[in-house]
């Protein structure tokens, strides 16, 4: 990124290759919409180029990148809230590993859909901490810097978010079992 900041904008291609998938996953886990997630990734890279002068190189690049991503997500949520919470289970089914039986695939697809529904019901703050820590594998220190809070506060939020996610998931799971009977 320092090279891009210095005027070598052709290096953006390398950054895109390295980081577009993690950004896509961040957005998809946050909003559940594949098409919107792709658009949001493009917006982040546009902002990286536009605001490259703000990258100092003192902190980690991923922290700066996710700061931009959070801003892009917040802006998109303000513009069209309903479009970002679309359930796209078909995309999950396409990503299932091969070699499983049809029943196992169906069960796994249903479990993933249920988990995604539970994740969508978390508050945005709790969902964000889980996505950053579990799916994007950021360290608590990085998340604390990104959220401008303490590491202890991030740990507490993550713990509470996991507890709430478990409760919501179990309620949804029990609700779907009742409907099957």
Backbone bond lengths (Angstrom), bond angles and torsions (degrees), N, CA, C in turn:
res aa  C-N    CA-C-N  psi(-1)  N-CA   C-N-CA  omega(-1)  CA-C   N-CA-C  phi
1 X - - - 1.452 - - 1.527 110.65 -
2 X 1.304 116.17 -32.93 1.465 118.38 177.66 1.534 110.93 -63.36
3 X 1.322 116.89 -33.75 1.461 120.49 176.98 1.528 110.84 -68.58
4 X 1.318 116.65 -39.29 1.470 120.59 176.53 1.520 109.04 -63.59
5 X 1.313 116.24 -43.30 1.460 120.96 178.96 1.530 110.72 -60.30
6 X 1.340 116.15 -35.02 1.467 120.95 -179.19 1.525 112.50 -77.99
7 X 1.343 117.50 -1.63 1.455 119.70 175.99 1.517 115.21 113.60
8 X 1.317 118.38 -3.49 1.468 121.31 178.81 1.535 108.82 -89.08
9 X 1.330 115.83 71.04 1.459 120.30 -174.63 1.534 112.84 -66.96
10 X 1.320 117.85 -15.21 1.461 119.72 176.53 1.535 111.34 -65.77
11 X 1.319 117.73 -17.72 1.468 122.07 178.12 1.534 111.65 -73.09
12 X 1.334 117.49 -10.92 1.462 120.52 176.69 1.525 110.72 -61.50
13 X 1.318 117.41 -31.56 1.458 121.04 178.17 1.520 111.45 -60.56
14 X 1.314 116.65 -41.42 1.460 121.40 178.04 1.536 110.67 -65.28
15 X 1.329 116.27 -42.96 1.464 119.79 177.50 1.528 110.64 -63.02
16 X 1.324 116.21 -39.22 1.458 119.74 178.69 1.528 110.40 -62.40
17 X 1.318 116.24 -46.14 1.464 120.44 -179.90 1.532 111.43 -59.72
18 X 1.310 117.17 -38.81 1.457 120.98 -177.75 1.528 113.49 -76.64
19 X 1.315 117.40 -34.89 1.461 119.53 -166.69 1.521 116.02 -119.00
20 X 1.332 120.13 -3.59 1.460 117.81 -177.59 1.524 112.34 -68.82
21 X 1.317 118.87 -35.01 1.476 120.30 179.00 1.527 112.05 -67.93
22 X 1.342 118.68 -48.12 1.478 117.25 177.58 1.533 112.63 -61.12
23 X 1.335 117.03 -36.42 1.462 119.43 177.75 1.530 111.00 -66.40
24 X 1.330 115.79 -42.74 1.457 119.97 178.14 1.535 109.40 -58.76
25 X 1.321 116.85 -45.63 1.468 120.88 179.82 1.529 110.76 -61.75
26 X 1.327 116.63 -41.27 1.463 120.84 177.92 1.524 110.30 -58.03
27 X 1.324 116.50 -48.51 1.461 119.95 -178.69 1.524 111.55 -68.92
28 X 1.331 116.81 -41.55 1.461 119.44 -177.96 1.524 110.93 -65.00
29 X 1.310 117.47 -40.26 1.458 120.01 177.71 1.521 111.13 -70.14
30 X 1.304 116.60 -23.02 1.458 120.02 179.26 1.522 112.64 -84.33
31 X 1.355 117.56 -33.90 1.455 118.50 -173.25 1.528 115.13 -124.70
32 X 1.329 119.13 -15.68 1.454 121.15 177.39 1.507 115.86 72.74
33 X 1.314 118.33 13.33 1.458 121.54 -177.08 1.519 109.35 -121.63
34 X 1.345 116.41 114.48 1.467 121.36 -175.07 1.530 112.13 -64.04
35 X 1.322 116.92 -47.87 1.467 120.19 -177.05 1.528 111.13 -65.34
36 X 1.317 116.14 -43.74 1.466 119.64 179.38 1.523 110.36 -64.35
37 X 1.323 116.91 -36.54 1.467 120.94 179.78 1.524 111.04 -64.03
38 X 1.317 116.80 -41.11 1.466 120.16 177.60 1.526 110.97 -62.37
39 X 1.325 116.00 -42.67 1.467 120.03 178.18 1.529 111.05 -63.38
40 X 1.323 116.41 -41.10 1.459 120.14 -179.01 1.528 111.44 -65.34
41 X 1.334 116.79 -36.24 1.474 120.29 176.23 1.524 109.39 -60.75
42 X 1.320 116.25 -45.41 1.466 120.04 179.03 1.531 110.76 -60.19
43 X 1.323 115.98 -40.03 1.465 119.76 179.02 1.526 111.47 -63.31
44 X 1.332 117.00 -38.06 1.465 120.03 179.27 1.522 109.64 -63.85
45 X 1.320 117.86 -45.34 1.464 119.49 -178.91 1.525 111.42 -68.11
46 X 1.319 117.03 -32.49 1.462 119.62 173.93 1.533 109.73 -63.64
47 X 1.328 116.82 -44.00 1.463 120.15 179.47 1.529 111.91 -68.08
48 X 1.329 116.65 -33.57 1.468 118.85 175.76 1.521 109.87 -58.18
49 X 1.304 114.84 -44.26 1.462 119.52 -179.80 1.526 110.55 -68.60
50 X 1.305 116.20 -44.68 1.462 121.19 -177.93 1.537 112.36 -65.42
51 X 1.327 116.00 -39.73 1.467 120.54 -175.56 1.525 112.68 -108.07
52 X 1.305 117.42 26.17 1.469 120.98 -178.40 1.521 111.89 -59.62
53 X 1.316 116.85 -26.83 1.465 120.14 179.46 1.536 112.23 -65.92
54 X 1.350 117.64 -17.85 1.470 119.67 -178.85 1.524 112.56 -85.63
55 X 1.334 117.40 -12.77 1.462 119.54 178.82 1.523 108.58 -78.20
56 X 1.334 116.19 120.22 1.465 119.89 -175.67 1.521 112.74 -95.80
57 X 1.342 116.47 -22.80 1.458 119.30 -176.85 1.517 113.04 86.44
58 X 1.328 117.45 -4.34 1.467 121.10 179.72 1.520 111.08 -74.22
59 X 1.331 117.13 -42.30 1.463 121.24 178.00 1.513 109.90 -94.62
60 X 1.314 114.74 -177.56 1.457 119.56 179.53 1.531 110.17 -77.77
61 X 1.317 117.07 142.82 1.462 122.08 -178.62 1.528 111.30 -59.41
62 X 1.341 117.44 -43.56 1.465 120.26 -177.53 1.526 111.67 -60.19
63 X 1.305 117.86 -34.94 1.459 120.71 178.57 1.522 110.11 -65.27
64 X 1.325 116.23 -44.22 1.468 121.13 177.84 1.532 109.81 -63.55
65 X 1.325 116.99 -42.57 1.458 122.07 -178.91 1.533 110.13 -62.29
66 X 1.331 117.23 -45.44 1.462 119.53 -179.94 1.526 112.06 -70.25
67 X 1.309 116.92 -26.24 1.460 119.51 172.96 1.529 109.34 -62.98
68 X 1.325 116.52 -45.82 1.461 120.03 175.93 1.529 110.78 -62.42
69 X 1.329 116.78 -42.14 1.465 121.43 -178.57 1.532 111.00 -62.02
70 X 1.315 117.16 -41.31 1.465 120.69 178.27 1.525 110.37 -62.51
71 X 1.321 116.77 -40.23 1.464 120.26 178.30 1.526 111.17 -65.51
72 X 1.330 116.79 -41.79 1.461 121.09 178.30 1.526 109.89 -62.48
73 X 1.331 117.02 -43.77 1.460 121.52 179.59 1.527 111.02 -63.37
74 X 1.315 117.00 -42.96 1.467 121.06 178.97 1.526 110.61 -63.70
75 X 1.327 117.17 -42.48 1.468 120.79 178.57 1.522 111.19 -63.44
76 X 1.331 116.99 -41.54 1.464 120.90 179.74 1.524 110.89 -66.49
77 X 1.320 116.45 -38.34 1.466 120.21 179.79 1.527 110.47 -65.29
78 X 1.315 117.49 -35.46 1.465 121.05 178.19 1.527 110.98 -67.38
79 X 1.337 116.17 -37.37 1.468 120.18 -176.23 1.521 113.07 -72.36
80 X 1.330 117.01 -49.41 1.466 118.98 -176.47 1.517 111.06 -146.92
81 X 1.280 115.30 81.88 1.459 121.97 -175.98 1.535 113.60 -58.29
82 X 1.325 121.32 -47.63 1.462 119.28 -175.43 1.527 113.92 -64.57
83 X 1.301 118.83 -33.09 1.471 121.31 -175.80 1.522 112.14 -68.35
84 X 1.310 119.06 -23.31 1.454 120.84 -175.93 1.528 113.86 -83.75
85 X 1.319 118.22 -10.21 1.458 119.11 -176.60 1.518 112.33 -110.91
86 X 1.299 116.63 38.78 1.459 124.02 179.20 1.526 109.73 -83.09
87 X 1.324 116.66 134.30 1.460 120.88 178.00 1.522 108.39 -86.88
88 X 1.301 118.01 122.93 1.457 122.83 -177.63 1.526 108.80 -121.03
89 X 1.332 116.76 70.47 1.450 122.22 -175.53 1.522 111.26 -67.12
90 X 1.322 118.02 -31.11 1.466 120.83 -179.42 1.526 110.84 -59.06
91 X 1.323 117.82 -37.07 1.460 120.60 177.90 1.522 111.08 -63.37
92 X 1.329 116.83 -38.70 1.463 119.85 178.45 1.524 110.24 -65.21
93 X 1.322 117.47 -41.21 1.462 120.81 -178.28 1.525 111.28 -61.97
94 X 1.329 117.23 -36.22 1.463 120.84 179.15 1.517 112.15 -66.98
95 X 1.316 117.31 -24.53 1.465 121.14 -176.75 1.532 112.95 -90.12
96 X 1.320 117.78 -0.59 1.463 119.87 -179.44 1.521 110.37 -66.64
97 X 1.328 117.73 142.40 1.466 120.37 179.09 1.524 110.65 -67.39
98 X 1.325 116.00 149.71 1.457 121.50 -179.94 1.515 111.57 -73.70
99 X 1.346 114.73 170.01 1.458 119.31 174.76 1.511 114.66 86.54
100 X 1.323 119.56 6.67 1.449 120.45 177.97 1.521 109.09 -103.55
101 X 1.302 116.77 156.76 1.455 120.57 179.56 1.525 109.44 -73.18
102 X 1.322 115.21 164.32 1.462 119.64 -179.42 1.529 110.79 -62.06
103 X 1.349 117.11 -41.32 1.464 119.82 178.94 1.520 111.57 -63.97
104 X 1.326 116.18 -42.24 1.468 120.14 179.38 1.523 110.18 -65.31
105 X 1.332 115.99 -39.70 1.467 119.49 178.28 1.519 110.44 -63.85
106 X 1.321 116.42 -43.59 1.457 120.38 179.96 1.526 110.37 -62.60
107 X 1.324 117.41 -44.64 1.463 121.32 179.40 1.528 110.57 -62.80
108 X 1.339 116.07 -43.29 1.457 119.63 179.79 1.531 110.33 -65.05
109 X 1.323 117.07 -40.22 1.459 120.97 178.26 1.521 110.30 -62.81
110 X 1.333 116.58 -42.36 1.457 120.62 178.96 1.527 111.28 -65.97
111 X 1.333 117.08 -40.25 1.462 120.75 178.41 1.527 111.16 -63.58
112 X 1.322 115.46 -43.11 1.467 119.84 179.04 1.518 110.37 -64.97
113 X 1.318 116.88 -41.92 1.462 120.71 178.70 1.526 110.50 -63.33
114 X 1.325 116.22 -40.64 1.464 120.75 178.96 1.534 110.70 -65.53
115 X 1.328 116.23 -43.06 1.463 120.05 177.44 1.526 110.72 -62.78
116 X 1.314 116.22 -41.01 1.466 119.87 179.63 1.532 110.86 -65.20
117 X 1.333 116.56 -39.48 1.471 119.82 176.97 1.520 110.41 -64.13
118 X 1.334 116.33 -41.05 1.467 120.25 178.63 1.525 110.42 -64.32
119 X 1.324 116.68 -42.92 1.462 121.37 178.69 1.526 110.81 -61.64
120 X 1.323 116.63 -39.19 1.468 120.80 -179.89 1.526 111.88 -66.62
121 X 1.317 117.59 -24.17 1.473 121.05 -179.02 1.519 113.18 -85.77
122 X 1.321 117.08 -9.84 1.468 119.69 175.43 1.520 109.23 -69.76
123 X 1.311 116.08 157.55 1.459 119.57 174.41 1.525 107.94 -64.75
124 X 1.321 118.21 152.54 1.474 120.04 -179.64 1.530 113.00 -55.30
125 X 1.329 117.93 -36.84 1.466 120.82 179.85 1.524 111.69 -64.74
126 X 1.329 116.03 -46.29 1.464 119.54 179.98 1.530 111.10 -67.90
127 X 1.335 116.91 -41.24 1.461 120.37 178.88 1.528 110.36 -61.56
128 X 1.317 116.43 -41.81 1.455 120.98 -179.06 1.532 111.47 -62.16
129 X 1.325 117.29 -45.15 1.465 120.70 -179.76 1.526 110.52 -62.70
130 X 1.343 117.41 -42.34 1.461 120.21 179.00 1.525 112.02 -66.37
131 X 1.311 116.60 -42.54 1.472 119.61 179.91 1.520 110.14 -63.28
132 X 1.314 117.12 -44.56 1.464 120.25 -179.33 1.529 112.13 -67.23
133 X 1.328 117.31 -40.98 1.465 119.01 -175.60 1.521 112.99 -83.79
134 X 1.306 118.26 -41.78 1.463 120.57 -174.35 1.518 113.49 -91.23
135 X 1.321 117.10 -42.37 1.461 119.85 -175.95 1.530 112.51 -91.04
136 X 1.328 116.61 -37.59 1.461 119.88 -179.70 1.523 112.20 -94.24
137 X 1.320 115.94 -8.04 1.459 123.96 175.47 1.534 113.73 56.32
138 X 1.332 115.33 36.66 1.459 119.07 173.27 1.517 108.60 -78.54
139 X 1.305 116.08 147.00 1.466 121.19 177.43 1.528 108.56 -75.76
140 X 1.324 115.27 154.94 1.458 119.84 -179.84 1.529 111.36 -57.10
141 X 1.330 117.11 -35.14 1.464 120.66 179.22 1.530 110.30 -62.99
142 X 1.327 116.89 -41.21 1.464 120.98 179.26 1.524 110.63 -66.95
143 X 1.316 116.28 -41.50 1.468 120.24 179.46 1.518 110.08 -65.48
144 X 1.329 116.50 -40.58 1.463 120.20 178.37 1.526 110.79 -60.64
145 X 1.309 116.52 -42.58 1.471 120.15 178.11 1.526 110.23 -64.84
146 X 1.315 116.44 -42.36 1.461 121.73 -179.39 1.518 111.86 -64.21
147 X 1.327 116.66 -40.90 1.458 121.29 -177.87 1.520 113.10 -90.76
148 X 1.330 116.52 -0.55 1.458 122.69 -179.90 1.533 111.29 56.33
149 X 1.338 114.31 54.17 1.458 121.02 179.64 1.529 108.28 -145.26
150 X 1.306 116.62 -173.83 1.465 120.37 -178.66 1.529 110.19 -90.95
151 X 1.320 115.49 160.75 1.457 121.28 177.07 1.529 109.45 -62.81
152 X 1.306 116.41 -40.52 1.461 120.50 178.63 1.525 111.97 -59.69
153 X 1.312 116.67 -41.59 1.468 120.55 178.77 1.525 110.93 -64.68
154 X 1.329 116.94 -37.94 1.464 120.99 178.21 1.527 109.70 -65.46
155 X 1.326 117.00 -43.38 1.468 120.71 179.20 1.531 110.89 -61.31
156 X 1.315 116.28 -42.68 1.466 120.43 179.58 1.526 109.58 -64.17
157 X 1.341 116.97 -45.62 1.462 120.44 179.03 1.521 111.69 -60.58
158 X 1.330 116.24 -42.92 1.470 120.51 -179.57 1.526 110.19 -64.56
159 X 1.320 116.76 -42.94 1.467 120.66 179.58 1.529 110.66 -63.09
160 X 1.306 116.74 -46.62 1.468 120.71 179.66 1.530 110.85 -64.84
161 X 1.324 115.81 -40.07 1.465 120.09 179.82 1.524 111.09 -63.35
162 X 1.327 117.17 -42.04 1.467 120.44 178.02 1.528 110.82 -63.60
163 X 1.310 116.38 -40.34 1.461 120.04 177.68 1.520 111.86 -63.22
164 X 1.327 116.25 -44.53 1.457 120.10 178.57 1.524 111.28 -66.34
165 X 1.332 116.67 -39.71 1.460 120.53 178.62 1.523 110.24 -61.02
166 X 1.323 116.51 -42.91 1.465 121.04 179.12 1.523 110.44 -62.14
167 X 1.336 116.82 -45.73 1.466 120.79 179.82 1.528 111.19 -61.63
168 X 1.306 116.83 -46.31 1.466 121.23 -179.29 1.523 110.27 -64.03
169 X 1.328 116.44 -43.76 1.461 120.82 -179.62 1.523 110.82 -60.37
170 X 1.325 116.59 -46.35 1.461 120.40 -179.18 1.526 111.51 -64.08
171 X 1.337 117.09 -38.97 1.466 119.91 177.26 1.526 110.44 -63.96
172 X 1.325 116.27 -43.92 1.467 119.52 178.67 1.524 110.89 -64.69
173 X 1.318 115.89 -40.87 1.464 120.57 -179.70 1.527 110.61 -63.91
174 X 1.324 116.69 -45.05 1.468 120.69 178.20 1.520 111.01 -64.74
175 X 1.311 117.11 -37.53 1.465 121.27 177.70 1.516 111.91 -64.38
176 X 1.340 117.37 -38.36 1.463 119.50 179.80 1.530 110.84 -73.92
177 X 1.327 118.55 -31.10 1.473 121.13 177.22 1.527 110.24 -69.02
178 X 1.319 117.17 -37.96 1.454 121.21 179.12 1.530 109.86 -63.75
179 X 1.340 116.97 -41.10 1.468 121.42 179.06 1.524 111.68 -65.81
180 X 1.344 117.53 -32.50 1.466 121.02 -179.37 1.523 111.19 -68.13
181 X 1.332 116.85 -31.57 1.469 120.74 -179.30 1.479 109.31 -75.61
